[in-house]
Amino acid sequence: MTTNRKTRKAGHRSWASRNQRIPGGNRGDIMSPEKRSRLMARIQGKNTTPERIIESAFRNQGFEFERHDRSLPGCPDFVFRERLVAVFVDGDFWHGWRFPLWEEKLTPRWREKIAANRARDRRNFARLRRLGWRIVRIWEHQVEADPAQCVLRVQQALERKAFRMRTR
């Protein structure tokens, strides 16, 4: 079965097969460890394509925001300080979208890496919430499917936070 953008459902990834579990773990890597390491080292952590799409949409809406504020837990991708809203644009693989469905495909090293990323995300989100921040998490596949809907979610969070701030 061939898949392309038009026919596959939003969020489906070849590494995140919906119904298939591989007995005994991974299927093996086709690259040498050195080549895989070089490839993975090239993956950006900031200013990824999904982030740039969302940033452009925010600017088109006239939103004022900060980028990658290192003073906040988790270094959110977008920060709306006046409304205490933090937005994270997360890659499906690195942050483990639907991780239980595909974790068995990974080697133990990668399984531990993604699990640690997910645990760190939960800790950072909890710390932000304790500080009074609202968190909006946007997944890579959501940006690909409907960037306008992603912006709408952020806009709704900004409006809810503003309403709560006015009623205190």
KEDOLO-884635 format. One record per residue (C-alpha): residue in one letter; x, y, z. Coordinates in pm, whole numbers, plus 50000, padded with zeros to 5 digits. Each point is the difference from the previous one (the first is absolute). Example, Ala and Ser with C-alpha at 12.3 -4.5 7.8 and 13.67 -1.06 7.14 Angstrom:
2
A512304955050780
S501375034449934
REM end
This chain:
168
M500005000050000
T501435033549907
T499245029750216
N500235036449922
R498885031350176
K496544999149850
T499174964050093
R501614994450336
K498265011850312
A501455029150191
G502544988850250
H500724966049853
R503684992649982
S501654969649851
W501874994850326
A496715002150191
S498094971649842
R496524998550144
N499444962650019
Q503364983449963
R502264990350286
I503294984149918
P500634969450216
G503165003350201
G500535037249940
N501585018449710
R500474988849645
G503615011049987
D501535031349860
I501115001249639
M502695025950081
S503244995650182
P500095015650348
E502405026949875
K497785009449707
R496865000150218
S501805022050253
R501015025149731
L496475000749862
M498375005050340
A502505027250095
R498775020849705
I496445001950133
Q499205034750125
G498575007350342
K498985035849924
N498465017449702
T498684967849853
T497645000949703
P496894995750218
E501205028350226
R500595022849702
I496514992649866
I498425008450335
E502165031050044
S498915012849659
A496354993750084
F500405018050336
R501575030049828
N497195000749743
Q497525001650291
G501975028550158
F500944980250312
E502855013450211
F502164972850150
E503484990250108
R501934970149867
H501834973050196
D500025016250342
R502724981050186
S498925014650335
L496844978649993
P499874962450061
G500274981349672
C500995031049801
P496615004449825
D500085006449625
F497605029450032
V499315020450313
F497115024050051
R501255015050324
E497155024450067
R497454971749985
L502274973150150
V499574976549705
A502874977649889
V499864982049665
F502044969349917
V500254987549640
D501194964350041
G501244974449752
D497964968049995
F503044977250024
W502185018650248
H497205007350245
G498284966549957
W496585006649855
R498054967750062
F503224984650125
P498454968250145
L498884990149650
W503514999449853
E502534998750282
E500574962849946
K501455007449657
L502925018850153
T503284988050138
P500255002750378
R502205030949965
W497405019149794
R497124987450213
E501765014350307
K500785032749821
I496405006449892
A498654988950340
A502415024350170
N498875028149768
R496364992950088
A500774999650373
R501925032949971
D497075015549810
R497564989450276
R502275015050269
N500405032749810
F496275003149931
A499234993750369
R502535026350108
L498545025449758
R496464993050121
R501095004750362
L501385033949897
G496585009249855
W500694993949632
R497584984549753
I501694975449763
V499034994049639
R501754970449841
I499894998249623
W501174968249834
E501894999249672
H497244980449824
Q497415025850112
V502015027949838
E500274979849679
A496274992449996
D498525033850098
P502215029050115
A496985023150028
Q498424976650257
C503245000850200
V499945037950005
L496344999450103
R500864977950300
V502645025150110
Q497625029049947
Q497384982750216
A502584994150275
L500985036749988
E496355010750026
R499274976050289
K503045012150189
A499045036449943
F496474993250127
R501304983250316
M502425028750061
R497185025849971
T497714981150240
R502514997750287
REM end
